[in-house]
Amino acid sequence: MATQKVLAVPTAMIDPKNRTIVSTGSSVFVVGYNKKLIPADKAPNSWENFLKPEFKGKKFMVDIRPLGFAALASGLGCGR
């Protein structure tokens, strides 16, 4: 359908091996910080580093919604 322009999907975006799977979205996970409050060499560079004692009681914004797993639900057998 994409090659015949029924769907406006660039054919380069279609995986030739998994043609029946559609991604419902995409996300980018990043951490931003204030350089005036945390020097670059002390900034967390992994999720585990947020648990260090020097960050205890500090404010961080966290989004714990499982958005990345929604696209996997059909492959895991959910919703059948």
N, CA, C and O of each residue as an XYZ file, in Angstrom:
320
protein
N       0.818     -1.201      0.000
C       0.000      0.000      0.000
C       0.856      1.256      0.000
O       0.469      2.275     -0.572
N       2.018      1.189      0.639
C       2.903      2.351      0.656
C       3.567      2.553     -0.699
O       3.727      3.690     -1.142
N       3.955      1.473     -1.360
C       4.612      1.619     -2.662
C       3.644      2.136     -3.718
O       4.060      2.770     -4.688
N       2.359      1.868     -3.534
C       1.364      2.354     -4.493
C       0.712      3.650     -4.038
O      -0.281      4.091     -4.617
N       1.276      4.260     -2.997
C       0.863      5.580     -2.481
C      -0.554      5.601     -1.908
O      -1.177      6.660     -1.834
N      -1.071      4.427     -1.499
C      -2.348      4.394     -0.797
C      -2.156      4.966      0.610
O      -3.022      5.665      1.136
N      -1.003      4.655      1.204
C      -0.620      5.224      2.488
C       0.536      6.187      2.277
O       1.425      5.925      1.467
N       0.529      7.286      2.993
C       1.600      8.275      2.864
C       2.743      7.916      3.811
O       3.070      8.677      4.723
N       3.345      6.748      3.584
C       4.452      6.272      4.390
C       5.650      6.074      3.472
O       5.557      5.323      2.501
N       6.771      6.728      3.754
C       7.958      6.498      2.931
C       8.376      5.021      2.997
O       8.464      4.450      4.084
N       8.626      4.423      1.874
C       8.957      2.995      1.850
C      10.245      2.681      2.602
O      10.431      1.547      3.044
N      11.127      3.643      2.755
C      12.362      3.416      3.512
C      12.081      3.183      4.995
O      12.928      2.649      5.711
N      10.892      3.581      5.461
C      10.530      3.393      6.861
C       9.929      2.021      7.137
O       9.667      1.695      8.295
N       9.707      1.225      6.130
C       9.076     -0.081      6.295
C      10.148     -1.152      6.443
O      11.047     -1.274      5.611
N      10.036     -1.921      7.517
C      10.967     -3.018      7.767
C      10.574     -4.188      6.868
O       9.461     -4.697      6.995
N      11.440     -4.626      5.974
C      11.069     -5.702      5.047
C      10.814     -7.039      5.737
O      10.099     -7.877      5.186
N      11.372     -7.265      6.919
C      11.164     -8.536      7.619
C       9.915     -8.524      8.494
O       9.278     -9.562      8.670
N       9.559     -7.374      9.039
C       8.419     -7.259      9.960
C       7.405     -6.265      9.400
O       7.178     -5.207      9.987
N       6.817     -6.595      8.303
C       5.937     -5.663      7.589
C       4.600     -5.434      8.273
O       3.906     -4.473      7.938
N       4.214     -6.279      9.219
C       2.907     -6.146      9.862
C       2.974     -5.415     11.196
O       1.953     -5.288     11.871
N       4.141     -4.933     11.592
C       4.285     -4.239     12.870
C       4.303     -2.736     12.631
O       4.999     -2.245     11.742
N       3.534     -2.018     13.430
C       3.454     -0.567     13.314
C       3.829      0.033     14.668
O       3.320     -0.399     15.701
N       4.700      1.008     14.664
C       5.046      1.713     15.894
C       3.985      2.764     16.166
O       3.625      3.539     15.280
N       3.489      2.788     17.390
C       2.448      3.760     17.735
C       3.022      5.118     18.103
O       2.279      6.089     18.247
N       4.314      5.190     18.254
C       4.947      6.459     18.608
C       6.411      6.255     18.882
O       6.926      5.139     18.819
N       7.069      7.336     19.185
C       8.481      7.249     19.543
C       8.757      8.264     20.640
O       8.056      9.267     20.767
N       9.764      7.996     21.412
C      10.116      8.872     22.524
C      11.624      8.994     22.620
O      12.368      8.108     22.202
N      12.045     10.086     23.167
C      13.453     10.291     23.453
C      13.554     10.551     24.948
O      12.850     11.406     25.486
N      14.423      9.819     25.609
C      14.588      9.975     27.041
C      15.912     10.670     27.311
O      16.976     10.152     26.973
N      15.842     11.837     27.919
C      17.039     12.616     28.225
C      16.912     13.210     29.626
O      15.824     13.275     30.197
N      18.028     13.632     30.149
C      18.048     14.320     31.433
C      18.684     15.681     31.217
O      19.791     15.785     30.689
N      17.983     16.714     31.627
C      18.527     18.061     31.581
C      18.849     18.515     32.995
O      18.187     18.106     33.948
N      19.847     19.346     33.132
C      20.211     19.832     34.463
C      20.732     21.261     34.354
O      21.130     21.716     33.281
N      20.720     21.948     35.477
C      21.188     23.323     35.547
C      22.690     23.318     35.827
O      23.118     22.895     36.901
N      23.485     23.781     34.876
C      24.941     23.794     35.020
C      25.417     24.694     36.160
O      26.533     24.537     36.655
N      24.577     25.629     36.571
C      24.950     26.503     37.681
C      24.809     25.785     39.022
O      25.445     26.174     40.002
N      23.975     24.734     39.073
C      23.755     24.009     40.320
C      24.555     22.707     40.407
O      24.945     22.285     41.496
N      24.795     22.076     39.261
C      25.542     20.811     39.232
C      26.633     20.926     38.171
O      26.321     21.102     36.994
N      27.909     20.830     38.561
C      28.981     20.872     37.561
C      28.890     19.662     36.622
O      28.393     18.604     37.009
N      29.364     19.825     35.413
C      29.255     18.770     34.399
C      29.881     17.458     34.854
O      29.351     16.390     34.550
N      30.993     17.514     35.572
C      31.647     16.277     35.998
C      30.909     15.570     37.137
O      31.191     14.408     37.427
N      29.971     16.260     37.781
C      29.186     15.669     38.872
C      27.778     15.273     38.437
O      27.041     14.666     39.214
N      27.399     15.608     37.213
C      26.054     15.309     36.724
C      25.871     13.799     36.567
O      26.801     13.104     36.159
N      24.679     13.285     36.888
C      24.428     11.856     36.728
C      24.573     11.442     35.261
O      24.073     12.124     34.366
N      25.255     10.330     35.023
C      25.385      9.841     33.652
C      24.758      8.458     33.485
O      24.936      7.810     32.453
N      24.022      8.009     34.508
C      23.234      6.778     34.417
C      22.064      6.914     35.383
O      22.088      7.764     36.273
N      21.036      6.077     35.213
C      19.871      6.155     36.090
C      20.265      5.845     37.530
O      19.709      6.427     38.462
N      21.214      4.939     37.722
C      21.647      4.584     39.068
C      22.316      5.754     39.786
O      22.246      5.844     41.012
N      22.960      6.646     39.044
C      23.640      7.792     39.659
C      22.670      8.761     40.346
O      23.086      9.544     41.200
N      21.398      8.718     39.987
C      20.417      9.574     40.657
C      20.201      9.136     42.106
O      19.646      9.889     42.905
N      20.634      7.926     42.445
C      20.467      7.414     43.801
C      21.631      7.768     44.718
O      21.624      7.398     45.892
N      22.612      8.467     44.209
C      23.774      8.851     45.025
C      23.332      9.779     46.158
O      22.380     10.546     46.008
N      24.032      9.702     47.290
C      23.658     10.522     48.462
C      23.620     12.024     48.174
O      22.790     12.732     48.744
N      24.493     12.519     47.310
C      24.500     13.971     47.057
C      23.238     14.468     46.344
O      22.992     15.674     46.307
N      22.439     13.564     45.781
C      21.198     13.968     45.128
C      19.969     13.731     45.997
O      18.853     14.048     45.586
N      20.160     13.179     47.189
C      19.038     12.914     48.076
C      18.363     14.232     48.451
O      19.024     15.184     48.865
N      17.045     14.274     48.302
C      16.279     15.469     48.623
C      16.248     16.507     47.520
O      15.585     17.534     47.668
N      16.942     16.273     46.423
C      16.946     17.209     45.293
C      15.701     16.980     44.445
O      15.114     15.898     44.470
N      15.314     17.976     43.716
C      14.119     17.877     42.881
C      14.510     17.472     41.461
O      15.367     18.087     40.826
N      13.864     16.439     40.999
C      14.007     15.991     39.616
C      12.619     15.712     39.091
O      11.736     15.302     39.844
N      12.420     15.929     37.818
C      11.137     15.621     37.204
C      11.226     14.213     36.635
O      12.152     13.894     35.889
N      10.272     13.385     36.984
C      10.279     11.997     36.547
C       8.942     11.669     35.908
O       7.890     12.032     36.434
N       8.982     10.995     34.796
C       7.778     10.512     34.132
C       7.867      8.991     34.124
O       8.709      8.426     33.425
N       7.017      8.328     34.885
C       7.117      6.880     35.014
C       6.067      6.135     34.178
O       5.883      4.929     34.338
N       5.392      6.850     33.301
C       4.405      6.181     32.460
C       5.110      5.210     31.509
O       6.160      5.549     30.964
N       4.569      4.036     31.303
C       5.222      3.041     30.445
C       4.949      3.275     28.959
O       4.505      2.361     28.264
N       5.205      4.466     28.474
C       4.891      4.787     27.085
C       5.662      3.933     26.091
O       5.141      3.609     25.024
N       6.879      3.567     26.417
C       7.678      2.785     25.495
C       7.187      1.369     25.301
O       7.589      0.711     24.341
N       6.326      0.874     26.185
C       5.871     -0.509     26.107
C       4.569     -0.677     25.338
O       4.192     -1.805     25.019
N       3.875      0.407     25.033
C       2.594      0.297     24.335
C       2.748     -0.357     22.963
O       1.899     -1.150     22.556
N       3.807     -0.037     22.259
C       4.017     -0.610     20.927
C       4.347     -2.093     20.990
O       4.185     -2.802     19.997
N       4.807     -2.574     22.139
C       5.156     -3.984     22.282
C       3.959     -4.855     22.682
O       4.050     -6.081     22.619
N       2.864     -4.256     23.082
C       1.741     -5.004     23.638
C       1.215     -6.070     22.685
O       0.972     -7.199     23.111
N       1.035     -5.747     21.428
C       0.497     -6.743     20.498
C       1.462     -7.893     20.290
O       1.030     -9.035     20.131
N       2.745     -7.624     20.286
C       3.738     -8.681     20.127
C       3.837     -9.574     21.343
O       4.281    -10.717     21.239
N       3.431     -9.069     22.491
C       3.460     -9.866     23.718
C       2.188    -10.651     23.934
O       2.069    -11.376     24.922
N       1.230    -10.522     23.026
C      -0.028    -11.269     23.148
C      -1.114    -10.531     23.879
O      -2.157    -11.118     24.167
N      -0.914     -9.258     24.195
C      -1.942     -8.477     24.898
C      -3.013     -8.036     23.907
O      -2.730     -7.790     22.735
N      -4.220     -7.942     24.386
C      -5.319     -7.429     23.562
C      -5.878     -8.422     22.560
O      -6.556     -8.032     21.609
N      -5.602     -9.690     22.763
C      -6.161    -10.684     21.833
C      -7.449    -11.253     22.353
O      -8.057    -12.102     21.701
